[in-house]
Amino acid sequence: MQELQDIGKLHGIYIPHQITKKTVLTYFHNHHCSQCDLYVSVLTEHITNIKIGKKNNLNDSSSSEFPPNPPSEKLIEKIITGFCNDTAPENFVEAGCAVCGQLSPIREMIPVNEIKYDLSVISPNNIGCQERFKESDPIISLNGPILAENCKDVCNSCLSFLKKEQKPPQSLANHFWIGSVPPALQILTFAEKMLIARI
């Protein structure tokens, strides 16, 4: 419609806006002007040699069948085995690192007793002391490397520094050791935790 209205403007023909396409063509009947009388448009068919790729026929029964055949027992066994392997506990279960105390996947950790590197780099050196229950208790320095209690594995990040005989930046021996949580603080309720929490 817009193209017909533009042609009408070029030839001085007024065409209303709200009108059908069939009615617009009647406005060009018996039209004569200097341009239309001198020029003639000739339209010819143009054939190209572009080959169109063969499209898949959705109705072709030879290419696909509906409904599809049920999966074979071998395929079902493969799917179940793959699901069990991907969801095995060792793939996503985490544990605390004995050196830094941070959680890491168990499958990426190595037991402490299997480490053959020198652990003197995470030794106390007057960093911490044993827990005191009374003011009169003596101050006793920690002996041996500082390791998180109840943690038996080491993460790959800490292990890479221990191989180089360097102290891991996130290790407890790097002034992060504050001791184990006292039993009195392990059984606090939510309200009690909020009361002693830092603001």
N, C-alpha and C positions, 0 to 999 in steps of 0.2 A: 504494500500500500504506500509506503513512504517513497519508493522509487517512482511509482505512478504519479504521485503528487509532485515530485521534483520535475518530472517530464512535463507535467501540466504547467508548471510555472515557467519553464523554458519556452513553451509555445503559447503563453498567455491564456491558458485555459484554467478557469477557477474550478477547483474540486473541493467540495465540502469535506470536513473531517469525518463525521459520522455517516459513513456510506459504505456499502459493500463493494467488493472488488468487481463483481459483475456489472454493477451500475456504473462504476468508474469508466469502464470501457466504452459505454455509450456516449461519454463526453467527447471521445476522440473520433466519433463517426462524422463524416463529411467535413473533416477539418482540412483546411488548406492554408499554407503559409509559404514564405520564400524558401525556407529550409526544407520543408517536407516535399515541395514540388521539384526541387533541384537534385536532391540526393535520394538514393534508394539503398536500402540495407539488404544484403544477400547473405543468408545463413547456410553454411554447409556442414555436413557431418564430419567430425574429426575422429579418426580411429587410431588408437595407440596400441603399441605392441607390448605393453607392460603385462607381465604374467602374474596373475594373482595366485598366491600360494594356496594349496589345497587345505581347506579348513576341515577340522574334525566334525564329522556329522554326528550330532547327538543322538540321532535316530538309528545310527548304524549299530545293529546288534552284535556285529563281529568285533567292534572296538571295546565295548563295555557291556556288562550285563547288570541288570537290576531286577531284583535285589542281588547283591554280590553273594558269592559263595561263602559259607562260614569258614573261619580260619582253621587251618590244619592243626593237629595236635602238636606238631613241632613248633609252629609259630606261637601257639598259646604258651608252650613251655618256655620259649625264648623270652616272651613278654613278661611272664611271671618271674623268671630268673633275673632279668634285668631290673625289674622293680625291687626285688628283694636285695639285690646288690647295691642299688642306689639308696635305699632307705635303711641300710644296715646301721646299727648304733655307732660303729666305729667311724662312720662317715660324717656324723654331725655332733656326736657327744663331745663336750668340752671338759677340760680339767685345768686346775690351777698350776702355773709354772712354779717350781720350787725356788727359782732364782729371782723372778720378778713378781710372782704372785698373780699375774694376769691370766685370764682364761684364754685357752687356745685349743684347737681341735686335737683330740688324742692321737689321730693318725699322723699328725705333724710334730709329735713330741717323742723324746727319747728318755727312757728311764734314767734316773740319777746314778744308779749303780752300774750303768753301762758306760758312763762318761769316763774317758781316760785322760782328760786334760787336768791341768793344775788348777785347783779351786782356791788357791791362796789369794787370787785377785779379788775374791769376794769375802775374804776373812775380815774380822771385826776391825782391828787396828784402832781400838778405843772408840769405836762408833756407837756401840750399844752395851747394855749390861743386862744381867739376869733380872727377872721380875722380883720386886721387893713387896712383901705383904705388910711390913711394919716399918716404922721410921728407924727403928733400931737395927734392922737387918743390914748386913754389910753390903757394900757395893762390889759386885763380882762381875768382871768382864765376861763377855761371851767367848766361848772357845770354838774354834773351827769355823768353817764358812757359814755365813748367814743364809739359811734356807727357810722357806715357809713351812710351817708345820703341816702335817698331813698331806703334803704334796710330794709325789714320787717321780714326777717327770719334769723335763726341761724343754722349753719351746725352741724352735729353730732360730729365732732372733737372738736369744741369749747365748745359744750354742755357738753362733757365728762369732761372737765376741770372745767367748772362752777359748775357741780355737786359736785366736790371735793373742791369747794371754792378756786380754783387756777386760776391764770391768764393764759389764753391760750398763748402758745409761739408765735403764729402768729397773736395775737390780735393787733388791732390798738393802744390800750393802752400801748403796750409793746414797746414804742418809735418808732412806725411805722406811727403815725398820722402826716401828713403834711398839713392837711386842705383840703378843697374842691378845685377843679380846678376853678380858676377865670373865669368869663364869657368871658374876653378878650382872654383867651387861649383856650376856647372851640370852637371857630370858625376859628381857624387857617387853612390855606391851607397846602398842603403837603410840598411845598417849605419852608413855614414859620416854620413848625415843624422841618424840617431838619436843618434850620439855628440855632435854639435854642437847638437842641438836643446835648447831651453830646457825645464827640468823644471817 
